[in-house]
C-alpha cells in the first residue's frame, strides 16, 4: 500500500436522491413506463454500420419520483462534483484534499450499480476493502470515465481498495501507474457541460486565467440537495441505494456541508451524525443494507471512505 494512502487512511471517530439514476439492477415500479425498447444506436435500422454501439443504461423508473418524464441522467460522480462546486465561480474549493480520491471510489460504485463489476467469489471471505473485483459485463456504458476504468479492471484482478488507489495514481508500482485516471474533475465538468448542466467560462486570477464551469441548470442541483436533505433528516420514503451512496460519498469528500446550508445548526449536526451512521452501517454490510440493495463492491468502497482521515 502506498505511503500516500497510509497517511490518508486513518480510523477516525464519530466527529467526523434519485432523479437521475442508471441502475441495471433496481426493481421497476408497477405501472412505470417501459423504456427497454429505446434504440440508442443512432442508426435508423439499429444496425450501426459496423460501428461500436454504446449501451446507454436507462433511467430507473423508481427514481422518477412520480414526476413523469425523464431528467438529465447524471452519474454518481457528477452529483458529487456538483455538490462540491461553487455555483457562481464554477470551481471546487482549493482546500478540498479528499474529493479527487472519493471520485475514484464513486466510479467503482457506479460500475457496480450498473452491474458491470462484482467481487470475486472466494471460499474465505476477506475484509470488504480487500475483496477482489472482476468485470462481469464488458458492455460499454457510453460514459468515458466508466469505460476507461472498466477497461483497466478487465486487465487485472485486484482488491477494491487497491483499485481506488490505482485509479487515483497512489502507487509505487511503476508497472501499474498507467491505471491512473487523469484530470478526472475537469473531465467530469466537461461532461456536465455537454449535458447542459454547467457552462464553460474563464476566470482571471491576476497573472493567469483558469477554466471555470458555472452552474446553468439550477433545478438539477436543487434536486440533488433536496434528496440529500430528505435522506439525512428522514423525510419521505426510505432512500434508495444510489441516494445513500451519494450521501456517503459527499460526506467522505467533505462536500456534504454545501447541501446543508439552509438548515439550522441542530439540523446540520443531526444530518452529519446520520451521514456517519449511514457510512458505517453500509460499510459493515449488515443484512439490512444487503436487503436494501447495497452491493459488496459498494461496501468495500464505503470501508475505504470510513478509514479516510480528515472527514469533518
C-alpha positions as CSV (number, residue, x, y, z in Angstrom):
1,X,0.0,0.0,0.0
2,X,1.4,3.4,-0.9
3,X,2.7,5.9,1.6
4,X,0.2,8.4,0.5
5,X,-2.7,6.1,1.2
6,X,-1.2,5.1,4.6
7,X,-1.3,8.8,5.5
8,X,-4.8,9.2,4.1
9,X,-6.5,6.2,5.7
10,X,-6.7,6.6,9.4
11,X,-9.6,5.4,11.6
12,X,-11.5,8.4,12.7
13,X,-14.0,9.0,15.4
14,X,-17.6,9.8,15.2
15,X,-16.9,13.6,14.8
16,X,-16.2,13.3,12.0
17,X,-31.6,11.2,-4.5
18,X,-32.5,9.9,-7.3
19,X,-34.0,11.9,-10.0
20,X,-31.1,10.8,-12.2
21,X,-30.4,7.1,-11.8
22,X,-28.8,4.5,-14.0
23,X,-29.1,1.2,-12.1
24,X,-29.3,-2.0,-14.0
25,X,-30.5,-4.0,-11.0
26,X,-33.0,-1.8,-9.3
27,X,-36.6,-3.0,-9.5
28,X,-39.1,-1.3,-11.8
29,X,-42.1,0.3,-10.2
30,X,-45.5,-1.0,-11.1
31,X,-47.2,0.9,-13.8
32,X,-44.0,2.7,-14.8
33,X,-43.3,3.4,-18.4
34,X,-41.2,0.6,-20.1
35,X,-38.3,2.1,-21.9
36,X,-36.5,-1.1,-22.6
37,X,-37.0,-0.9,-26.3
38,X,-35.5,2.5,-26.8
39,X,-32.7,2.3,-29.5
40,X,-29.6,4.3,-28.8
41,X,-27.6,3.0,-31.8
42,X,-28.0,6.2,-33.7
43,X,-28.8,4.1,-36.8
44,X,-32.4,4.1,-38.3
45,X,-32.3,0.3,-38.7
46,X,-30.3,-0.3,-35.5
47,X,-27.5,-2.0,-37.4
48,X,-24.9,0.6,-36.6
49,X,-23.0,0.0,-39.8
50,X,-20.2,-1.9,-38.0
51,X,-19.6,0.9,-35.5
52,X,-19.2,0.2,-31.8
53,X,-22.5,0.7,-30.2
54,X,-22.6,2.2,-26.7
55,X,-25.2,0.7,-24.5
56,X,-27.0,3.5,-22.7
57,X,-28.4,2.4,-19.3
58,X,-31.9,3.5,-18.8
59,X,-33.2,5.8,-16.1
60,X,-34.7,3.8,-13.3
61,X,-38.5,4.1,-13.2
62,X,-38.5,4.0,-9.3
63,X,-36.3,7.1,-9.2
64,X,-38.5,9.3,-11.4
65,X,-40.2,10.4,-8.1
66,X,-43.5,10.1,-9.8
67,X,-42.9,13.4,-11.7
68,X,-43.3,11.9,-15.1
69,X,-40.8,12.3,-17.9
70,X,-37.1,12.0,-17.7
71,X,-34.5,14.3,-16.2
72,X,-30.9,14.6,-17.3
73,X,-29.1,11.4,-16.5
74,X,-26.2,12.1,-14.0
75,X,-23.7,9.6,-12.7
76,X,-22.8,9.4,-9.0
77,X,-19.5,11.2,-9.6
78,X,-21.2,14.0,-11.4
79,X,-23.6,14.5,-8.5
80,X,-20.6,14.7,-6.0
81,X,-18.8,17.2,-8.2
82,X,-22.0,19.4,-8.4
83,X,-22.3,19.3,-4.6
84,X,-18.7,20.5,-4.3
85,X,-18.9,23.2,-6.9
86,X,-19.2,26.9,-6.1
87,X,-22.2,27.7,-8.3
88,X,-21.2,31.2,-9.5
89,X,-17.4,30.7,-9.5
90,X,-17.7,27.4,-11.3
91,X,-15.0,25.6,-9.4
92,X,-14.2,23.4,-6.4
93,X,-12.6,24.7,-3.3
94,X,-8.8,24.8,-3.5
95,X,-8.6,23.4,0.0
96,X,-10.5,20.1,-0.6
97,X,-8.0,17.3,-0.5
98,X,-10.5,14.5,-0.3
99,X,-12.8,14.8,-3.3
100,X,-10.4,13.6,-6.0
101,X,-9.8,10.3,-4.1
102,X,-13.5,9.9,-3.4
103,X,-14.5,10.4,-7.0
104,X,-12.4,7.4,-8.0
105,X,-14.4,5.4,-5.5
106,X,-17.7,6.6,-6.9
107,X,-16.6,5.3,-10.3
108,X,-16.4,1.8,-8.8
109,X,-19.8,2.2,-7.1
110,X,-21.3,3.4,-10.4
111,X,-19.9,0.4,-12.2
112,X,-21.3,-1.9,-9.5
113,X,-24.8,-0.2,-9.7
114,X,-24.7,-0.8,-13.4
115,X,-23.8,-4.5,-12.8
116,X,-20.5,-4.2,-14.7
117,X,-18.3,-5.4,-11.9
118,X,-18.6,-7.6,-8.9
119,X,-16.5,-9.2,-6.2
120,X,-14.7,-12.5,-7.0
121,X,-16.3,-15.4,-5.2
122,X,-13.8,-16.9,-2.8
123,X,-14.2,-19.6,-0.1
124,X,-12.6,-17.4,2.5
125,X,-14.1,-14.0,3.0
126,X,-11.7,-11.1,3.1
127,X,-12.3,-7.7,4.7
128,X,-14.5,-5.8,2.3
129,X,-11.9,-3.3,1.1
130,X,-9.5,-6.3,0.3
131,X,-12.0,-8.3,-1.7
132,X,-11.1,-8.8,-5.3
133,X,-13.2,-7.4,-8.1
134,X,-13.6,-8.5,-11.7
135,X,-15.6,-7.4,-14.7
136,X,-18.8,-9.3,-15.1
137,X,-20.2,-7.4,-18.1
138,X,-17.9,-5.9,-20.7
139,X,-20.6,-3.8,-22.4
140,X,-19.7,-0.1,-22.8
141,X,-21.7,2.4,-20.7
142,X,-21.2,5.4,-23.0
143,X,-19.6,7.3,-20.1
144,X,-15.9,7.9,-20.9
145,X,-14.6,7.6,-17.4
146,X,-16.6,4.5,-16.6
147,X,-15.5,2.8,-19.8
148,X,-11.8,3.7,-19.2
149,X,-12.0,2.3,-15.7
150,X,-13.8,-0.8,-16.9
151,X,-11.0,-1.4,-19.5
152,X,-8.4,-1.2,-16.7
153,X,-10.2,-3.5,-14.3
154,X,-10.6,-6.1,-17.1
155,X,-6.9,-6.4,-17.4
156,X,-6.2,-7.4,-13.8
157,X,-7.9,-8.8,-10.8
158,X,-7.2,-6.7,-7.7
159,X,-8.9,-5.6,-4.5
160,X,-11.4,-2.8,-4.1
161,X,-9.1,-0.7,-2.0
162,X,-6.2,-1.1,-4.4
163,X,-8.3,-0.2,-7.4
164,X,-9.3,3.1,-5.7
165,X,-5.5,3.7,-5.1
166,X,-4.6,2.8,-8.7
167,X,-7.3,4.9,-10.3
168,X,-6.0,7.8,-8.1
169,X,-2.4,7.2,-9.0
170,X,-1.4,6.4,-5.4
171,X,1.0,3.5,-6.1
172,X,4.8,3.0,-6.0
173,X,4.4,0.2,-8.6
174,X,5.6,1.7,-11.9
175,X,4.1,-1.2,-13.8
176,X,0.6,-0.1,-12.6
177,X,1.0,3.7,-12.7
178,X,-0.8,3.7,-16.1
179,X,-4.0,2.8,-14.4
180,X,-4.4,6.3,-13.0
181,X,-7.4,8.2,-14.3
182,X,-6.1,11.6,-15.2
183,X,-7.8,15.0,-15.0
184,X,-11.0,13.4,-13.5
185,X,-12.5,16.6,-12.1
186,X,-12.1,18.5,-15.3
187,X,-13.4,15.7,-17.5
188,X,-16.5,15.3,-15.2
189,X,-17.1,19.0,-15.5
190,X,-16.8,18.9,-19.3
191,X,-19.3,16.0,-19.3
192,X,-21.7,18.2,-17.3
193,X,-21.2,21.0,-19.9
194,X,-22.2,18.5,-22.6
195,X,-25.3,17.6,-20.7
196,X,-26.3,21.3,-20.3
197,X,-25.8,21.4,-16.5
198,X,-22.7,23.6,-16.5
199,X,-21.2,26.1,-19.0
200,X,-17.6,26.8,-19.8
201,X,-16.0,30.1,-18.8
202,X,-12.6,31.5,-17.8
203,X,-11.8,33.3,-14.5
204,X,-8.9,35.8,-14.3
205,X,-6.6,35.4,-11.3
206,X,-4.4,38.5,-11.8
207,X,-1.5,36.7,-13.6
208,X,-3.3,33.9,-15.4
209,X,-6.7,32.6,-16.4
210,X,-8.3,29.4,-15.1
211,X,-11.1,27.5,-16.7
212,X,-14.4,27.6,-14.8
213,X,-17.8,25.9,-15.2
214,X,-20.6,28.0,-13.6
215,X,-23.9,26.3,-13.0
216,X,-26.6,26.6,-15.6
217,X,-29.3,24.1,-14.6
218,X,-30.1,25.2,-11.1
219,X,-33.0,22.8,-10.8
220,X,-30.8,19.7,-11.1
221,X,-28.6,20.8,-8.2
222,X,-31.6,21.7,-6.1
223,X,-33.0,18.2,-6.6
224,X,-29.6,16.7,-5.6
225,X,-29.6,18.8,-2.4
226,X,-33.2,18.0,-1.6
227,X,-32.5,14.3,-1.9
228,X,-29.6,14.5,0.4
229,X,-31.5,16.6,3.0
230,X,-34.6,14.3,2.8
231,X,-32.3,11.2,3.3
232,X,-30.4,12.7,6.3
233,X,-33.5,14.1,8.1
234,X,-35.7,11.1,7.4
235,X,-38.2,12.9,5.2
236,X,-40.3,10.9,2.8
237,X,-39.8,7.2,1.9
238,X,-36.6,5.4,2.7
239,X,-33.8,6.4,0.3
240,X,-32.7,4.0,-2.4
241,X,-29.1,2.8,-2.6
242,X,-27.9,5.4,-5.1
243,X,-29.0,8.2,-2.8
244,X,-27.3,6.5,0.2
245,X,-24.1,6.2,-1.9
246,X,-24.3,9.8,-2.9
247,X,-24.7,11.0,0.7
248,X,-21.8,8.7,1.9
249,X,-19.5,9.9,-0.9
250,X,-20.4,13.5,-0.3
251,X,-19.7,13.1,3.4
252,X,-16.3,11.5,2.7
253,X,-15.4,14.1,0.1
254,X,-16.2,17.0,2.6
255,X,-18.8,18.5,0.3
256,X,-21.9,17.4,2.2
257,X,-22.0,20.7,4.1
258,X,-22.8,22.5,0.9
259,X,-26.1,20.7,0.8
260,X,-27.0,21.6,4.4
261,X,-26.5,25.4,4.3
262,X,-30.3,26.0,4.5
263,X,-30.7,24.0,7.7
264,X,-30.4,25.1,11.3
265,X,-27.4,24.3,13.4
266,X,-29.2,21.5,15.2
267,X,-30.4,20.0,11.9
268,X,-26.9,20.2,10.4
269,X,-25.5,18.4,13.4
270,X,-28.1,15.7,13.1
271,X,-27.5,15.4,9.4
272,X,-23.8,14.9,9.9
273,X,-24.4,12.3,12.6
274,X,-26.8,10.5,10.3
275,X,-24.3,10.5,7.4
276,X,-21.7,9.0,9.6
277,X,-24.1,6.3,10.8
278,X,-25.1,5.5,7.2
279,X,-21.4,5.2,6.1
280,X,-20.6,2.9,9.0
281,X,-23.7,0.8,8.6
282,X,-23.2,0.3,4.8
283,X,-19.5,-0.3,5.2
284,X,-20.3,-3.2,7.6
285,X,-22.7,-4.7,5.1
286,X,-25.4,-5.8,7.5
287,X,-28.3,-7.9,6.4
288,X,-30.5,-4.8,6.5
289,X,-28.4,-2.9,3.9
290,X,-27.8,-6.0,1.9
291,X,-31.6,-6.5,1.5
292,X,-31.8,-2.8,0.6
293,X,-29.6,-3.5,-2.4
294,X,-26.1,-2.4,-1.3
295,X,-23.5,-4.5,-3.1
296,X,-20.3,-5.9,-1.8
297,X,-18.4,-3.5,-4.1
298,X,-20.2,-0.6,-2.5
299,X,-19.5,-1.9,1.0
300,X,-15.8,-2.2,0.1
301,X,-15.7,1.4,-1.2
302,X,-17.5,2.6,1.9
303,X,-14.9,0.8,4.0
304,X,-12.2,2.8,2.2
305,X,-14.1,6.0,2.8
306,X,-14.7,5.2,6.5
307,X,-10.9,4.9,7.0
308,X,-10.0,8.2,5.4
309,X,-8.7,10.9,7.6
310,X,-10.0,14.5,7.8
311,X,-13.6,13.5,7.4
312,X,-15.2,16.5,9.2
